[in-house]
Amino acid sequence: QVQLQESGPVLVKPSQSLSLTCTDSGGPIITNYYCWSWIRQPPGKGLEWMGAIAKSGRSYYSPSLKSRTSIPRDTSKNQLTLQLSSVSPEATAVYYCARDQHYWGQGTQVTVSS
């Protein structure tokens, strides 16, 4: 059974980097078996697709976030990571990981504030 769980800091200061992790309690995250995505939802706004890592291992990013986002392929830790640099208060959101856009984690709230 797929049970995704996001984790990371709750509060981040502006200009700092944010790193989130996604794990699957139902088993290891194997990036070359599925497509894994990160999505976020700012308060009062809709879902925003941030990026994904495909089965091939190639990563794809939202054009608006591409310069500051990284979703590295890590075959050793069996987890999915999101790295977002130079965050601003506009990055305050609930962050979700998803597998094939079908299975979603419950999300983790991140607030960017000084």
Secondary structure by P-SEA (a helix, b strand, c coil): cbbbbbbccccccccbbbbbbbbbccccccccccccbbbbbccccccccccccccccbbbbcccccccccccccccccbbbbbbcccccccccbbbbbccccccccbbbbbbcc
